[in-house]
Amino acid sequence: MAESESTVVSLAAKRVEGVASVGGNDITSSLISVFTSNPVAPESAVESFVEDDALRICVHLAVFYGYPFTKLAADVRSEVAAAITEQVGVSVAAVDVCIDSLVFPKE
C-alpha cells in the first residue's frame, strides 16, 4: 500500500471514538523504538492487497478499554472504506480490523 493510502486509513481509523492508536500499543513496538531509535510507523500496521478488482485492507489497532469491540470495529470499517473510496478512488472489498492491544485509563 502506498504511504498516502496508509495515511488515509490511519487518519480514518483514528477518527473513531475508542481507537487509541493505529499500529497497536504493544511492548514489542515500544522495545523496537527504544533499542533501534527507529519508531514503528503507523503505516506498517496497515496492510492491503487487491481482491477481485477491489482493495482488501487490514488495520491493526490499540483501543481504549470500555468500548464494545463489535461496534468499534464496524465503525472503523465504515470510516476506512468511505475514506479510501472518496480520497483514493478505489473500491474496497473488505476492511479487517485487528485489535492488538487495550489501553487502560490511568487512575
C-alpha positions in Angstrom: 0.0 0.0 0.0 1.3 3.4 -0.8 2.2 5.7 2.1 -0.5 8.2 1.3 -3.2 5.4 1.3 -1.8 4.1 4.6 -2.1 7.6 6.0 -5.7 7.9 4.8 -6.5 4.6 6.5 -4.7 5.7 9.7 -6.5 9.0 9.9 -9.9 7.5 9.2 -9.4 4.9 11.9 -8.3 7.4 14.5 -11.5 9.4 14.0 -13.5 6.5 15.5 -14.2 7.0 19.2 -12.4 4.4 21.2 -9.4 4.0 19.0 -6.2 4.8 20.9 -3.8 4.4 18.1 -3.2 2.7 14.7 -0.4 0.1 15.0 -1.2 -1.1 18.4 0.4 -0.1 21.6 2.3 -3.3 22.3 5.5 -3.9 24.2 7.3 -5.1 21.0 6.7 -1.8 19.2 8.0 0.1 22.3 11.1 -2.1 22.6 11.9 -1.8 18.9 11.7 2.0 19.2 13.9 2.1 22.3 16.6 -0.2 21.1 16.8 0.8 17.4 15.9 4.6 17.6 13.5 3.8 14.8 9.9 4.3 15.9 7.5 1.8 14.4 5.5 3.7 11.9 1.7 3.5 12.0 1.8 2.8 8.3 3.4 -0.6 9.0 0.2 -1.5 10.8 -1.9 -1.2 7.6 -1.8 -4.0 5.1 -3.7 -4.3 1.8 -4.0 -6.4 -1.3 -6.2 -6.4 -4.4 -9.0 -8.9 -4.4 -11.4 -9.0 -7.4 -10.5 -5.5 -8.6 -11.1 -4.1 -5.1 -8.8 -3.4 -2.2 -8.8 -5.6 0.9 -7.4 -3.8 3.9 -6.2 -5.0 7.3 -5.7 -2.4 10.0 -4.1 -3.1 13.4 -5.3 -1.0 16.4 -4.9 -0.3 20.1 -8.2 0.6 21.6 -9.3 2.1 24.8 -10.8 -0.2 27.4 -14.6 0.0 27.8 -15.7 0.3 24.2 -17.7 -2.5 22.7 -15.3 -4.2 20.2 -18.1 -5.2 17.7 -19.4 -1.6 17.3 -15.9 -0.1 17.3 -14.7 -2.5 14.6 -17.9 -1.8 12.5 -17.3 2.0 12.8 -13.6 1.6 11.8 -14.7 -0.5 8.8 -17.2 2.1 7.7 -14.8 5.1 8.2 -11.9 3.4 6.4 -13.9 2.2 3.4 -15.5 5.6 2.9 -12.2 7.4 3.2 -10.4 5.2 0.7 -13.3 5.3 -1.8 -13.6 9.1 -1.5 -10.0 10.2 -1.3 -8.2 7.5 -3.3 -11.0 6.5 -5.7 -10.6 2.7 -5.2 -13.4 0.4 -4.2 -12.9 -1.5 -1.0 -13.8 -5.3 -0.9 -13.3 -5.6 2.9 -11.7 -4.0 5.9 -10.3 -6.4 8.5 -9.9 -4.9 12.0 -7.3 -6.4 14.3 -7.5 -5.2 17.9 -4.0 -6.0 19.1 -4.0 -4.3 22.4 -6.0 -2.4 25.0 -5.2 0.9 26.6 -6.5 1.2 30.2 -7.3 4.5 31.8 -4.8 5.8 34.3 -6.3 6.1 37.8 
